[in-house]
Amino acid sequence: MHNIKKSTSLLLLTLISLFAYGQQTSGPRLIVRGDDMGSSRSANLASIETFVNGVETSIELMVVTPWFPEAAQMLKKNTGIDVGLHLVITSEWDGIKWRPLTNCPSLMDADGYFLPMMGSNKNYPGLAITQNQWKLEEIEQEFRAQIDFALKHVPQISHLSGHMGSTGFHPDVTKMVSKLSKEYDLPVMSRELNQQLGLSGVSYDGPKATSAEKEASFIRMLEKLEAGKSYMFVDHPSYDNVEMQGVGHIGYEDVAMDRQGVTDTWTSENVKESVSKNGIELINFITLTKALPRSDPEKEKINAQAISEYLQAVKSEEQDLHSLMILRNGKVVYEQWFGENAANKTHVMYSVSKTFTSTAVGFALQEGVMNLSDKVISFFPDKLPKEISPNLQALEIRHLLTMTVGHDVDPTGALREKSKDLDWVEGFLAFPMEHEPGNQFVYNSLATYMLSAIITKVTGKQIMDYLQPRLFRPLGIVGATWDESPQGIQIGGWGLKVKTEDMAKLGLFYLQKGQWNGKQLLPESWFDEATIAQVQSLPAGVKKENLKVTTTDSDWMQGYGYQLWRSRHNSYRADGLNGQFILILPEKNAVIVTTANIPNMQSELNLIWEHLLPAFKD
């Protein structure tokens, strides 16, 4: 009896410890914000470097500045960067200036440049915005122009901020910017919102004249951050080179050296080590502003012990689970990352990418730029084979969505291996189509690539750029990347990387049938069609005659919708190689998300059905 009690106690302690570890990120959270990209080439290059090789998590971009075009090109190649629009109505430097995009005389000096200062400055008498009769309507029109221009060239912009306090120097301006923020669905970094989020500003803890002093003071600041709290640090990365040595104004002449110190500090190995040692989670602004609401299992009627038993079973079966997130009633009730994986890291999606692609198709249908019955050959008249078979002639968008193209086998591997120079669209259209479209399910990743290519053709935008204002921005998905084909088209069928919570957001979007924060972004009818079994399905790469499983035992034989698999227990899922799942359980009002490296994906689902499904109480 004593041994039984001891074993039970040890098990209970293990379960509690597993649950507690997964539920909370115990360390501090820190936004490292780099301002003024676009103002110089030096700032452009340093902004990218401090993000890619350093600790910076958000870049604030100015669009009225001379080096904005280059900045936009850089950000197009680095879509994983979270970008804020730095709204500008001042031009402070003596040797370089910028003008407004609109006619706003109350904000301009005699030469047509923005006034240099926001507040009174003895070195620039009478040249501050607040010393002149600025007009609210002119600030609004200028901000609107900057927002529209920025979104046109940098679709990944996720929020607004103010250069030199431009968005909050007067209550009327604050109110107007708040209106624009809601209109464009771009949260603004304001004092009020930061307070609501519990976001505190921090600065160097000590002297900061040199690179060495900055690094030491930055590390001291890191060491004083408190667990469970959120902070933001703001500075301006750049380089000490001939370009920046020409930048400055009276009272701030050592700009080049000062900003080189920021770059050095943010890319310092000592700083990175301190971030890790102090358990600091580096986050971006949207992680806070558009996070899913949190709750706990008991409040949402989930058996917490069952979650722990599931994790024990995963460990016992040596499944390489990378992350787990469980939602019920629209709230995250459990989250955990394993090994080197983390909440702020993106993960390869493999074929979960397909569901993001089909969602883009849903938006394109809603906007009337395509129809399910459109013939695929109509989009690529210059890429057709010499002879167009009746089956190819009959191929429609709906057949791409449902994997009923008519191919006898998936052409993806064969075509990708054939030649690096092969145009994927041409190769797909020329591949033998033995069956009439719509009659036979064959898993076909290149069919999803065709959907991406069609969206790019009809909208003039890459699929991720197309999704930014329609899906990513409303849901708060930032930092995504998507691999491209040799022809420069985002692949669609694979190649997407997003974070675990981004997957959860898409799952909740489907569970709620297109509703998000009280708005119907996509009609319910799309979800009614997309999530049912449009066609009988088979495991990828398997033909009927080679089946070794039954419908009762396989989650790959429940039917296929629009780039979604039906699953047992009246569920459906987005599904990616080696155990990436967005599992939607309508009867439980729940979503289960996993990232993993588990080749036996049926075994992974079996454990979910065995342990997690019964955890949802009615």
N, C-alpha and C positions, 0 to 999 in steps of 0.2 A: 504493500500500500504506500509506503514511504517513497519507493522508487517511482511509482505511478504519479504521485503528487509532484515529485521533483521533476519528472519528465514533462508533465502538464505545465508546470510553472515555467520551465525553460522554453517550451513551445510558445506559450503565451507571451513571454518576454520577446522572443524572436519575432512573433507576429506584430506586436506593438511597435517594435523598433523598425521593422520593415515599413509599416504603415506610416509612422511618424516621419521617416526619412523621405518617403515618396510624397507626402502631402505638402511639405513646406520647403521653400528655398530659404535656408536659415541666414545666409550672408546678406550683406548690403547689396543694393542694386545701384548702378552708376551709369548715367548717360555722359558720354564724353563728346561734347559738341564742338565741331570745328567750323568757324564762321568765315565768310567772305570768299568762297570759291567763285571764280569769275572775275575777280578784281585784278588779277595778274596771272601770268603764266606760272610764276613761281607758286602762287597760292593754289592753282589748279593741280600742279604736280605733287605738291606737298599734301594736299587734301586727299588725293588718292593713296599716296604712300602711307599716310598715318592711319588710313582705314585698312588697307590690304595687309600692311606689315606692322601695324601698331594697335593701339587701344581705342582709337576713335570709333564712335558708333553712329554718328549722325553728321552729315555735311550740310551746311546752310549755304544756299546758292543765290547769288545776285544776278539778275538778268539784264540790268541796264548798263553793265560794266563792259569794258572793251574785250575782255577775254571770255565772255560768256559763250560764244559759238564753240570754242575749243572745249570748254567745260561740258557743254551739252554732248559733244562727241565722245568725250571720256566717259561720261555717265551712261551713255548708250551702250558702251562696252562693259560697263560695270554695274549691271542692273541689281546686283546684290547689295548695293549701298542705299541706305535710307537717306533720302534727300528732303530737306526743308527749303521752302522759298523764303529768302531773307528780303523782306520788303524794304525798299530804299526810297528815302526822300532827301538824303544829304549826300554830299561828295566832299569829304574832309581833307583829302590830300592836296598839297600845293602843286605838285608836279604832274599829276594825272587827275582828270575829271571825268564825270559822266553826266549825261542829260536825261531828262524824263522821256518816257515813251509818248506822253500826251502833252497837250498844251495846258500847262498849269503855272501861270505867271507868279502866283503867290508863293511858290516854292523855289523860284529861280533867281539867280543873280543877274547882273546886268549883261553878262555874256551868254545867258541861256543855260548855264549849268545849274544843278541843284545847289542850294546854299550849303556852305561847308559844315555848319554846326547845328545841332539840335537845340542845345541850351546856350545861354550867354557865355561868351569866352572873350576875355580881355584882349587876346591877340587878334581877334577877328570881330571887332566892334560892329554891331548892327547886322551881322551876317549869320544869325541863328534863326531857325524856323520859328522859335517861340518869341523872337523879338519882332517878327513881321506879322502882317495880317493874313495869315494862312487861311485858306478856305477849305472847309470840310469836303465840299463836293469835288474839289480838285484833287484832294488826297484820295478820295474814293475812286475817282475815275482812273487815277494813276495806278492805284493798287489793283484795280480790276484788270487794267491792261497788262500789268506785270504778271498777274496770276494766269491770264489767258495765254500770254506769250510763253510763260514757263511750262504750262501743261502741254502746249503744242509741241515743244521740243524736248521736254523731259517728263514723260508720262508717269514716271515712278514717284514724283513728288508726293509726299504724304502729309505735310503739315506746313504751317506758316510760322515765321518768326520776324522780329523787327530789328533792322539795322539801326544802331544808335538810339534804340528806344522808340522807333518810328510808329509802333503799333499801340503804344500806351501812354504817350506823353500828355494826353488830355482825355477826360472822361468821354467826350463826344467821339473822339477817335477810337477809343477802346470799344465803345458801343458799335460803331460802324464796322470795325474789323471783326467783331463777334458776329455781326450779320453776314459778312462775307464768308467767314469761317463755316457757318451753317449752310450757306448757299452752295459753296463749292465742296462741302464735306471734307474740309481741311482743318483739323484742330490747330489752334494758334497757341504758341507758347506764351501764355499770359500769366501774370501774377495770380490772378483769380483761379485759373485752371490748375496751375502748379500747386496752389494751396489745397484745392479739392483732391488732387492726386497724392498729397503728402510728399511732394517733391521739393527738396531743399537745395538751394544753391550752395556750392562749396568753391573755395579758391585755394591758391598755394598757401601752405602753412609755413611761412618764413620768407626769406629773401628770394628774389627771382630775377636778378640782373643778368646772370649768366646761365648757360645751359646746365652746368653742374648744380648751381643753386636751384634752378627750376626743378631738376630731377629730384633732388633731395627734398625740396618742399612739397612736391607732388606726392612723393612716397609717404611723407609724414601725414599728409592729408588722407591718403588711402588708409593708413593705419588707424585713423581716428573715426572712420565711418562705422556706424552702428548697425548691428545685425537687424534685419527686418525692415530697414528704412531705405528710402529712395532718394538719390541725389543727382545733381547735374553740375558738371564742370564745363565752362565755356572758355575757349581761347582761339587763337588764329594761327594755324600752321602755315609756314612758308619757308623760304631759303634765304640765306645771306649771300646774295649774288648781285651782279651789277644792276639787274632790273630792280630788285627791291631796295638797293642802296639809293635809288632815286625817289623813293616813296617816303613821305613824312609830312609833318606840319609843325608849326611853331609849338614847342612844348613836348613833342614826341618825334625826335629826330633819329633815334636808334632802332627804327622799325625792323630793318633787315636782321640785325643781330638778335633782337628780341624774339622775332617769330621763328628764326632758326632754332632757338632754344625750345620752342614749343614742339617743333618737329622732332628734335633730338629726344625730348622727354617722352613723347607719345610712342616713339619707336624703340625706346630703351628696353633692353632685356631685363634690367633691374626693375623697371616699372612693371613689366609683364609678370615677373616673378612675384612682385608684391601683390599684384591683383590676384594671382593664384593663391598665394600663401594666406591672404586675408579673406579668402572665400567670397570675393566680390563678383557679382554677376554683372557683366557689361550688357546694357540693354539700350534700346532706342526709345524715342518718345512714344511711338505708337504702341509699343509693348505695354505701356501704362494706360494710355488714353483709350485704346480699343481692345483691351484685354477682355476675355470672356469672364462673366461673373463667377465667383468661387462660392462653393458651399462645402458641406461634408456629407459622407455617405448616409449617416443616420437621419439627417434632416431630409434627405431625398429618398428615404426608405430603401437603402442599399445595405446589405449585410457586409460590414467592413471586414469581418473575419474571412469571408469567402474570397475577398480580394487578396488577402495575405496567403490564403491556401492556394490560390491560383499562382502567385509568385513563387511559392514553395514548389509547386508542381513544375513550373518553368525551370526552376533551378535543378530539380531532380532529373528532368529529362534533358538537361544540358542544352536547352534552347537559348540561342544568343539573342535575347530580347534587348533592344536598344532604348525603347521608350514605351510608356503606357499612359494613356489619358482616357478617363471615363467621364462622360457627361450624362446628366439626367435632368430633365425639366429645364434645359437650357443653361445649366451650370456645370462647371468643372468640379467634380467631387473627389477625383483622385488623379495624381500625376506623378510620374517618376521617370528618371533617366538613369541609364546604366553605363558603366565604364566611362569612356571619354565623351559620350554623348551628353548634350545639355539643352536646356530650354532655349538658349539663344543661338543654337547651332542648327543650320539647315541639314536636311537628310535627303539622300537620293530617293526619288519616288518610284523609279521604274514605271510600271504601267498605271500607277495611280495618276500619272500625268494625263492619261486618256480621259479621265472624268473631268478634269479641268478643261480639256479641249472640247468635250461634248457640251459643257456649260457655256463655253464661248459660242458654240453652234446655236444653243438655245437663245442667247442674246441676239445673234444675227438673224434668226428666224423672227424674233419679236420685232426687230427693226426693219424687217422686210428686205434685207439685202440678199437673202437666199430663201429657198423653199426645200422641203424634204424631197420633193419630186424632181428637183433640178437634175438634169443629166450631167454627170461628172465631166464628160468630154467637152461640154459647152464652155467650161472654164479654161481649157488649155488647147485651143485650136492649133497652136504652134508646136505642140509636143505630142501629137497623136502619131501612132504607127501608120505605115503606108496602107495597111488593110485594117479596117475597123470591123470587128466581128459583131454579129447581132447581140451577143451577150455584153460586150463592151458598150455598144450603142445604148443598151437598156439600163446600164449602171446608174443609180441615183444616189443622192446624198444619204438617204435613209439606209441604203445597203452598206455604206461605209460605217455608219453609226452602229449598225447591228451585227457587223462582221459577217454579212452574207453576200460578199462581193461576187462569189462565183469561182474563185481560185480553188484548186484541189488541195493545195498546200499553201502555207504562209510564205509569201515571196520575200519577206524582210531580210532574212539571213542571206539568201542566195544573191539578192540584188546588192546588198551592202558589200559582200565579198567580191563581187564581180569586177568592179573597177572603182577606183577612188574618184575618177572623173565622170562617172555615170550620173546623169541627172535623175534624181529619185522619182520625180513625177513621170518622166519619159519611161523609165524602167518599169514602174508600176503599170502604166497603161499598155505597155508592150508585153507584159507577162501573160502567159496563156490563161485564158478564162474558160475553163471546161464546162462550167455549169451556169445555168440561168441565174442571174442575181435574185436574191431573196429566198432561195430554196434551201441553201445549205450553209450551216455555220462552220466557219474555219477561222480560228483566232488569227488576226491579221494586223500586226502593229503598223505596217506601212499604210493601211487604210486610214488610220488615225492621222498619220503624216499628211495624207491627202486632204483631210479636213482642215488641218492647219494651213496648208498651201492655198486652199480655196478661200479661207477667211482672209489670209494675207492678200489674195488677188482681189477680192470684192471690197475690202475695207482700206487697202493701202497701208495696213499696219501689221506688224508682227503680232502674233496671237496674245502675247503677254501685254503689249502696249494696248491692244484692244480690250483686254480684261481689266486693265488698271482702273478706269473710272467706273466700270460696270460691276466689278466683283471685288477686286483687290482693295481698292480704296474704301468702299463701304464696310467691308469685313475687317479692314485693318491688317491686310497681308502685305508685309514689306520684306525686302531682302531676298526675294525669289530670284532664281536664275533658271534659264532654260537653254539647253544645248541646241546647236543649229546643224542643219545638213550642210554638205559642201556648197549648196546653192544659197546658203544664208537664210534659210527658212527654219524657224523654231520647230523642233521635231514633232511635237504634239503627242506622239504615242509613247514617248519616254523622254528622259533627259531633264525633267523638272526637279528642282530642289527647293523645298520649303521647310518650315519648322513644324514640329508636332502640333502646336496649337493652331497653326494655319490649316492643317488637315482637319482638325476638330471643327474649325469654323466652317469649312466646306461641308462637313457632315451635318452640322447643325442647320446650315442653309438648306440642305436637301430635306432634312427632317421637318423643317418649318415650311417646306414647299415654297421657297423663294421669298419668304418674309424675313426682313432684317430691320430691327429697330423700328417697327411699325410701318415700314414701307414694303410694298410688294415689288421686288426688283425684277422677278421673272414670274410669268403667270403660272398658276397652279396646274394648268393643263399640261405644261411642259413636264412637270414632275410626275404627273399621272402617267404620261407616256414613257418617260425616260426610265422609270424605276420598275416597270412591270416586265414580265418575260415576253419580249417581242419575238423571241425565237428560242427553240430548244438548243441547249448548249452542250458542249463537250469540253473536257480539260484541254488546255492549249497543246497543240501538236499531236493529239490523239484522234484516231478515226473510230467509228462505231465498231468495226470488226475487231479492233484491238482493245476494246474496253475491258478493264479488269475490276471495275468498281460498279456499284449499283447507285441508283438515284438516292436511295435511303442513306447511303454512307458518304456521298460526295457533295461538297458545296460547289462543285464546278458543273453539276448536272441539274441545276435548279432553274435554268433559263438565263437569257442575256437580254438586257435592255439597251439603252443608248450609252454604250461604253461603261456599263455597270453590270456586275454579276448579281443575279438573285442568289440568296443563301437559304439554308435551312432555317426553320423557326420563323418563317415569314419575314425575313430580313433581306437586305441587299447591301452591296458593298462596292467601293472602289478598291482595287486590288493590284498590288505590285510585286514583282519577283522577290523571293526570299523574305516574304512576310510583312510587306507594307500593307496595312489595312485601314480603311475608314469603314467601319461596320455600323450600319444604321438599323436600329431596332424600333420601328414605329409603335409596336404594341407595348413597348416598355418606355417610350418617349426618351430613348437613350441613344448615345453614340459611343462606340469604343474605337480607339485609335491605337495602332501599334506601328512602330518602326522596328526593324529586326534584320538579322542575317540568319534566317531559318529556312533552309531549302525545302524541308517537308512542311509545306504551308497547311496541308490538311491536318497534320498533327497540331500545328499551332491553333487552328480554329477549334479542333476537338477539345483542347484544354479550356478555351474560352467558353464553349458550350457547356462543358462539364462543371466549371467552377463559377464563371462570371454570370452566365445567364440566370441561374437560380438565385443569384444575389439580389436581383431586382424584385423587390416585394411589390405586390399589388396594392 
